[in-house]
Each structure stands twice: as structure tokens, then as C-alpha cells.
Amino acid sequence: MSGPRSRIVMVGHAIGSLPAYLAALRKSTDVLGILVKPKSAQPDILRRIARHHRTEILSRAICDSPLAMSDLLDRMTEAQDTILVDIGGYFSNVPKWRAQGYFPNIKGIVEDTENGHQRYERADLADMPVISIARSQTKRLEDWWVGRAIVFSAERQLRQIGDTFHSKRITVLGFGKIGFSIADTLTRQGYDVSVFDTDPCRRVLAKCLNYRIPDREDAIRKADIIFSATGNKALSATDLQQQRRPTFVFSATSGDDEFHIDFKATVRSYGDFWELPMHDAHAMPVFFANLGNAVNFMDGGEIGRYAHMVQSAILHGVDAIQCEEFAPGQISELSEARERLISSAYIDEFQVSDE
């Protein structure tokens, strides 16, 4: 890294790859605290990282309160200049609150996900620098493998209850990077796939690739399997009251981001599927895997070596803030030179000779 040594507080998934990632971060940054996403928190990993770092379980309630967030960050940063590393827009209120006098020591934010990128687009950034890697070439590679992991985990959950995707009508909601990968993976395996996206340009792209593109109502109502990959409240309970057949729903992200559904009202039926109560006694049942949360995290959420590229991009984002490679008050992205450096480092480290 080219800038001075930095201090960070980071949002993280407490999964198997986190300890090694933290070890790499410590070579160029001081990790002042880790805010763990609750729906991807493995107890053994939590115990391991808590031995060396201040660790808290994160919640949207904390992130919606300037006092609660101020108390949390003050305890972790102890007034030292700090950069926040985000996964999902948890800090999207911080720029506005800093303009109101909170968080004077927060120097910038690095965001990892498309869902979070969209939250920052809607936020009042004031003069806060925000670096997003959500739309970088590096992130596209990760999202491709995330889509494949989601399909693997979804079918694994069906197989555990004696079912498969065979002869099912499958709908993919959202044809962004992850939705594209999900649809492509399913098609390569020979399954019948329809696509719906609110963006007509993406629907046309799906049609060009020979996916069926029914309207939203038919895409949902006629599906046996729904993959929801929007990060933007794609489904409500009302949408699912008229299903023609029993339906299994798999999410690509947290249930509170992906659905407008009260999961406290759902009932665990069998396996790791939760049934949504229906108003009509004759309505077909709808089952959500993993209580509506990202299904791939049921198998650890790992995607292998490509995750290292995204981790490197996050570190470059921190360094870009340190080196003032940003436009204050708007979302900036990594330079092409940094993207090339990340890819070159990956090839040098992991490329296996054909000999």
C-alpha cells in the first residue's frame, strides 16, 4: 500500500476465511473493531477473532440511531482517525451524522456490496469520501462465484428433504451480477429458467440469452422455485398468496433486505425451510430456506481464492482514502491501475503452471 498505515473498523462475516483475512489486514492496518453480521456468524470463528479484536454483533437498530452508533464507534476507535469498512450500507447514515457533529474522527468509508452501494446512493454523503468496490471488475468475479454457490446450497437443501430442481419451473428475480450467475448456472445444468428484473434493459438482455421473461406476477405465481437476488425488498407476503403450486424461495442476501415479510410469523416446517402462513386455506404453501437469509451461508459462504481479490480491493479502497483518491460527497471507485494491480497479484500468487 502506498499511503500511511491506517486504522479501520470493519463489518464482517464471521466465517472460516475471516481469521486469515484479518491476519493480512494487520500487515498494513490497525483493526480497531469488528462488527459481525449476525446471520453469518459462526460461533467458533467469533471466539477466535474475539481473542484479538474488539467484536460486536451488528444490528440495523444500532445503525439507525446516531447515539447508539456514536457510543459503539467511540468505544472502538477511542477518538483515533478511522476508516470504516462496510458490507451492506450499515454506515450509510454516518456521513449525515458527521455533518451534524458526530464522528469527527471518521475519515471515510469503503463499501463492498451492490446493496450497500445503493444505500449510499440514496444517502446524504455530505463531504464524506465513500469508495465502493461493488461494481469493480474484482467484485464481478466474486459475484459470479457467489451465484454458483447459491445454486449449490439451494439444491443441497432440497435434496435433504428428498427433492431436487428436476422438472421444476424456476424464476430468478433480479438479473444483476449474482442473478445473472444464478440463471446461467441453472441453465447450464439443464433447468427451465425464467427471469424478471424491474430494469427493462436487463429483461431484454435476458431475452437475448433465451430466458423466458414473463411479467412479474406470472414469474412469481407460476414458479416452483424462486431465487431472489435483488437486495431490494423483492417479495412481500401478498405477492405469494396466489401461488399455483408449493414454492421454495432462496435468497442471495439477508432476509430483511430481500423481502418485505415478517419472518417472526413463519413456522419451521421441515429441514431448514420455514413456511409462510397463508390467508386462504386453499393457497399453496411457500417455504423459505434459512429463514429468508442468504442460502449459501448455510454451507459457510466461502467461494475460495476469488474472495482474496475482493479482500485486496477493500484494502486498496482504504489506501485510496488515505491517499485522497476520491471526490468528497460522492461515491468513488478504484482506479483502473489499482484494479490491474489486484488482478496481476492474483495471477502471480495463484496461477498454476500447465506443465
N, C-alpha and C positions, 0 to 999 in steps of 0.2 A: 504494500500500500504506500501511496506517495504522501499522504497527509500525516499530521501528528497523531499520536496514539489517542484513541477515542474512548469514551465511556458510553455504554448503552444499557437500556432496559428493554427487554425483548418479550414479545408474545411468542409462545412456542407450543408445539405438540410434544407431550411427554411420551415419545415413542423411542424405539430402540436406537435410532440414529442420532438422537439428541446429545448424549454424552460426548460422542466423537466430534460433533459439530461445535459444542462448547469448548472442547479442547483446542480446536482450530481457531475459534474466535479469540481465545485468550492470548494467542500469539501476537495479536495486533490491537486488541481492545480490552477494556476492563468491563466485565459483565456485572453490572451492579444489581441486577434483579431479573427474575424470570416470572412472567405472568402466564400461567399454564391454562390452555384452553380445556375446560372441564370435560368435554365429550371425547377427548383423545388423550386422556391422562392414564397411563399405565402405572399402577401403584409402585412396582419395583423401580421404574425409571424415576418416578417422583422422589423416592427415598434416596436414590443415587445422586440426583442433582442437588437435593436439599442439603447434602453434606458440605457442598462447596459454594452454594449460592443462596441468596435470599429468594424464596419461592412463595408465590401466592397463586391461588386458584382465581382465575379471572371471571368476571360476570358482566353482562350488559348493564346491570343495575349500577355497578361501580362506575362504568364508563358514561353513564347518563347524569352523574352527579359531580359538579366541579369540586365540592368539598371532599367527597369520598375519593375521587381521583387525586386531588391535591395531597390528601393525607397519605395515600398509597405511594405516590411518586416521591414525596418528601422523605418518607422513611427509607426508600431505596436509594435515592440519589444523594441525600444529605447535602443538598444545595450545590452539588458539583455540576458543571456543564455536561449535559447528557443528550444523546440522540436516541429516539425511540424507534424500535424495530417492530413493525405491526404485521399481523396476519388476519385481515378481515375488517379493517376500519374501526377497531376498538378505540383508537385515539383520535377519531375524526373530529371530536369536539375540542380537543386540546388547542388548536390554533386560535379558535374564537375565544376560549377562556384565557389564553395567554394575553390576548389583546385587552382583556378586562383586568389584567393584573396578576393572574395566576401563572405559575410555571415559568418564571423568568429565566430559569437555567436550562429549559428545553430548547435545543438549538435546531432541531429538525426531525423529520420522520421519514422512515423508509417503509414502504408498503409492498407486500408480496403478492396479493391475490387480486383477481378481477373484481370480486365482490367488494373488497376494500377500496380498490381504485374508484369504483362507482360511488362509494360513500364519501370519499374525499372530493370527487367532482361536485357532489351536492352540498358540501360543507363550505363554511366561511373560513377560508385559509388565512385571512388577514395577511401578514407578511411572513408567515411560516414557510420555510422550504420543505417541500414534500417530494421525495424521489420515489417513483413507482417502477417496479420491475415486472408488473403484472402483464404488460404487453410486449415484453422483450422477447428476443429470439430464444434466450435461455429458458424463459418461463413456458414458451410454446412447447419446447421439448418435454418439460416436466408434465404439462397438462396432457400431452399425448399419452404418456405412460400412466398418468392418473386415470384417464378414461379406460384404459385396458384393465387396470387394477379393479376399477369399479365393476366392470363386467364379470371378471373372475370371481369377485366376492359375492356378487348378486347370485350368480348361478350356483355357487357353493352353498349359499343359504337355502336355495330352493332344493338342491339335492339332499340336504339334511332333513327335509320334510318329505322326501320321496317324489320330487317333481323336477322338471327341467324347463328350458326355454322351448323345447320341441313343440311345434305346431301352435305356438302362441303368437298372438298379434302384439308387437312391441312398439311402443311410442317413446320417442326421445323428445322431451321438452327442453328447448334451448339448443341452438346449433352453433354455439361458440366453440372455443378450443376444446373443452372437455366433452361437450355434447357431440361435436364432430368425431372425436376419437371413439366415444361410446358407439355411435351409429356405425362407424367404419368397422370396428371390431366385431360387432354383431353381424353385419352383412358378410364379412369375410368368413364367419362361421356358418353362414347359410340361413340366417334367420330373417323373418319378414319384419321390416322396419319402416315405420312412418316417423316423420319429423314435423314438429311445429316450433316456430320461433316468432316472436312478436315483430321482428325485423323482416319486412318483405324481401329485402336483398338476400338475407340468409335463407329464406324459404325458396327463392329462385335458385340459389346455389344448390340446395338440397335436391331440387327437382332436376337440375343439370346432372347430378350424380345418381339419378334414377331412384331416389327415395320418393315414396308417396308423401304428399303434403296436404292432408285433409285440413279442414278448418279446425279451430281449437276444440270446439265441442265434440266433434267426431273423433279427433285424435285422442281425447281423453275417454269418451264414453265407450268406444269400441275396443279399447285396449285390454289385453290380459296382463301385460307388464308395462309399467311406466318408469322410465328413468328421468328424473327431474334434475336438470343441470343448468339452472338459471341464476341461482343466488339471489333471487328477486321475487319471493312470495308467489311462486308459480301456480300453486294449487290451494284451494280452500275446501272446507268440508262440503260446502254447497256444490262445488264442481263435481263431487264424487257421489252424489246421492242418486244418480241415474245410471249407474254402471250396468251394462248388459250382461256382464259375467264377473265372477270373482276376479279381483285385480290385486296385483302385488306392486308396491311402489318402492323404488330405490332412489335414494338421494345422493347427490355428489357433494353436498356440503351440510352445514348444521341445519337441523330442522327448523329452528327459529328464523333462519334466513331464507330457507327454501319454501316454507309452507305457511299459510295463514290458518293454522289448525291448533286447537287446544289439545295437546298430546296428554294432558292430565286426564282427559276423558276417554282415552283409548284403553283397551284391555289386552293384556298379553294373551295370545291365543295358543300358539304352539311354536316351538323353536324360538327364534329371536324375532318373530313377527308380532306386531301389535295391531289389533283390529279397531277400525274407526266405527263408532256407533252410528247406525242409520236411523233416520226419522221414519222411513217407510219399512214396515215389517217384510215387504216383498222385495226390497232392494238387495242387490248382490253385495256381498261383503268386500271390504277393501282392507288390505293388510300392509303395514309399513314396516320395512326391515329396520332394525336398530333404532326403534322409536323415532324414525324420521331423520336420523342423523346419517352422516356420510358412511355408506356401507363398506367402503374399502378399509376404514379404520377398525372394522371387526377382524381384519387379518393383519393389523399392525400399521397400516397406512404407508408401508415402505414401497419405494419404486426403484431402489438400487442406486447405481452410481450417478444417474442423472440428477438426483437430489443434490449432489455435491456442486453441480453447476449453479443451481438456484441459491444455494448457501453462499457460494462465491459471489454471485450477483448482489446478494444482500450486503455482503461485506464491502463490495465496490460502491454500493449506494451510500453506506456510512462514510466511506472515504470521499465520495463526491461531495457530500455535505461539508466535510472537513476542509476540502479544497475549494469550496464555494463554487462548485459547478452546477448551479441551479438558478432558476428565476424565482425570486421570493413571491409568495402569494399565489403560485400556481403549481400544477403537477409537472415535474420534470422527469426525464427518463435518462437511462445510462447512455453515454456517448457510444458511437459505433466502435471507437478504439477500445473502450472497455469491454464491449461485447466480444470483439475479436480476441482480446487477451484471455477472456474466460474460456472461449472455445479452444484456443491454442493450448492453454494449460491442461484442459481436459484430455486433448489428444496426446500430449506429451506424457501425461500420467497414466492413462488407461489404454491407449492404443496397443493392441496385441499384434505382434508380427504374424504374417501369414506363413512364414517359413516354419 
